[in-house]
Amino acid sequence: MNRFRRWRGRRPFAGGLLLVLGGAEILVTMKAPLPVILHIGMQGLAGYLLPVLMMICGLLILFSPGQRLFYSLTGILLSLGSWLTSNLGGFLVGLLLGAVGSCLTFGWLPDQPPRTSRRRRRARVRAAAQGAGEPVRASGEPV
């Protein structure tokens, strides 16, 4: 489990996963019964091609994070293109999953230190303030 956490921490895991899920959701809605389908799209081929490419971009983001900017830009274009080609982007769910995943990937920075929770930061401030003999507020900040 620790090994997976380290692997996941070195790449934009949430963004890639959301992009893969968005593509999968659009593919599932393409197999919906005919009365449910709102818009079949450009003769069906592009309707199947775009979600498959979305899933491939998501997997490439997970396994090749060095090229994440190109894959995230391609993913957002594919997600937006699915609006026209496949059931309004999988009834908007797949389109939104793909767009959010691409945006998360684009904004991910690999060289940031791991974030600490507020509780740990407050505890650290309290310990430092009490060690120095300063009074501490209820929020954990020195007075």
C-alpha positions as CSV (number, residue, x, y, z in Angstrom):
1,M,0.0,0.0,0.0
2,N,2.8,2.4,0.8
3,R,4.4,1.7,-2.6
4,F,1.2,2.6,-4.4
5,R,0.9,5.8,-2.4
6,R,4.4,6.9,-3.5
7,W,3.7,6.0,-7.1
8,R,0.4,7.9,-7.0
9,G,2.1,10.9,-5.4
10,R,4.5,11.4,-8.2
11,R,1.9,11.8,-10.9
12,P,-1.4,13.6,-11.5
13,F,-3.4,10.6,-10.4
14,A,-6.8,12.2,-9.9
15,G,-6.8,14.0,-13.2
16,G,-5.8,10.9,-15.2
17,L,-8.3,8.8,-13.4
18,L,-11.1,11.2,-14.0
19,L,-10.2,11.5,-17.7
20,V,-10.3,7.7,-18.0
21,L,-13.7,7.5,-16.2
22,G,-15.1,10.3,-18.4
23,G,-14.1,8.4,-21.6
24,A,-15.6,5.1,-20.1
25,E,-18.8,6.8,-19.2
26,I,-19.2,8.2,-22.7
27,L,-18.6,4.8,-24.2
28,V,-21.2,3.3,-21.8
29,T,-23.8,5.8,-22.9
30,M,-23.1,5.0,-26.6
31,K,-24.4,1.5,-25.8
32,A,-27.6,2.9,-24.3
33,P,-31.0,1.7,-25.7
34,L,-32.1,3.7,-28.7
35,P,-35.0,5.6,-27.0
36,V,-32.5,6.9,-24.5
37,I,-29.9,8.1,-27.0
38,L,-30.3,11.8,-27.8
39,H,-27.7,12.3,-30.4
40,I,-25.9,9.6,-32.3
41,G,-23.3,11.9,-33.8
42,M,-21.2,11.9,-37.0
43,Q,-22.1,8.4,-38.3
44,G,-21.0,6.8,-35.1
45,L,-17.2,6.4,-35.7
46,A,-16.2,9.7,-34.1
47,G,-18.6,8.9,-31.3
48,Y,-16.6,5.9,-30.4
49,L,-13.2,7.3,-31.4
50,L,-13.2,10.4,-29.1
51,P,-14.0,8.5,-25.8
52,V,-11.4,5.9,-26.6
53,L,-8.8,8.6,-27.2
54,M,-9.9,10.2,-23.9
55,M,-9.2,7.0,-22.1
56,I,-5.8,6.6,-23.8
57,C,-4.9,10.2,-22.8
58,G,-5.9,9.4,-19.2
59,L,-3.8,6.3,-19.1
60,L,-0.8,8.1,-20.7
61,I,-1.1,10.8,-18.0
62,L,-0.9,8.1,-15.3
63,F,2.0,6.2,-16.8
64,S,3.9,9.1,-18.5
65,P,3.4,12.2,-16.4
66,G,6.3,14.1,-18.0
67,Q,4.1,14.8,-21.0
68,R,1.0,15.7,-18.9
69,L,0.5,19.2,-20.4
70,F,0.1,17.9,-24.0
71,Y,-2.1,15.0,-22.8
72,S,-4.3,17.3,-20.7
73,L,-4.8,19.8,-23.5
74,T,-5.6,16.9,-25.9
75,G,-8.0,15.5,-23.2
76,I,-9.9,18.8,-22.8
77,L,-10.3,19.1,-26.6
78,L,-11.5,15.5,-26.9
79,S,-13.9,16.0,-24.0
80,L,-15.4,19.1,-25.5
81,G,-15.6,17.4,-28.9
82,S,-17.6,14.6,-27.3
83,W,-20.5,17.1,-26.9
84,L,-21.1,17.0,-30.7
85,T,-20.2,13.4,-31.4
86,S,-21.6,11.2,-28.7
87,N,-24.9,11.8,-26.8
88,L,-24.1,15.3,-25.6
89,G,-20.9,14.2,-24.1
90,G,-22.3,11.2,-22.3
91,F,-25.3,13.2,-21.0
92,L,-22.8,15.8,-19.8
93,V,-21.4,13.5,-17.1
94,G,-18.5,12.2,-19.2
95,L,-17.8,15.6,-20.6
96,L,-17.5,17.1,-17.1
97,L,-15.4,14.2,-15.8
98,G,-13.0,14.6,-18.7
99,A,-12.9,18.4,-18.4
100,V,-12.3,18.4,-14.7
101,G,-9.6,15.6,-15.0
102,S,-7.8,17.5,-17.8
103,C,-7.9,20.7,-15.7
104,L,-6.5,18.9,-12.6
105,T,-3.8,17.4,-14.7
106,F,-2.9,20.8,-16.3
107,G,-2.6,22.4,-12.9
108,W,-0.6,19.6,-11.2
109,L,3.0,20.6,-10.2
110,P,5.4,17.8,-9.6
111,D,8.0,19.7,-7.5
112,Q,5.7,20.8,-4.7
113,P,6.3,19.5,-1.2
114,P,3.5,17.3,0.2
115,R,0.7,19.3,1.9
116,T,0.1,19.1,5.6
117,S,-3.3,19.2,7.2
118,R,-4.5,22.2,9.2
119,R,-4.6,20.1,12.3
120,R,-0.8,19.3,12.0
121,R,0.1,22.9,11.2
122,R,-1.8,24.1,14.2
123,A,-0.3,21.5,16.4
124,R,3.2,22.5,15.2
125,V,2.4,26.2,15.9
126,R,1.1,25.4,19.4
127,A,4.1,23.3,20.3
128,A,6.5,26.0,19.1
129,A,4.5,28.7,20.9
130,Q,4.3,26.7,24.2
131,G,7.9,25.9,24.0
132,A,8.7,29.6,23.8
133,G,6.2,30.4,26.6
134,E,3.9,32.5,24.4
135,P,0.1,32.5,24.9
136,V,-1.8,30.7,22.2
137,R,-5.3,31.5,20.7
138,A,-8.0,28.9,20.3
139,S,-7.2,28.7,16.6
140,G,-3.6,27.7,17.4
141,E,-2.0,31.0,16.4
142,P,0.2,32.9,18.8
143,V,-1.3,36.0,20.4
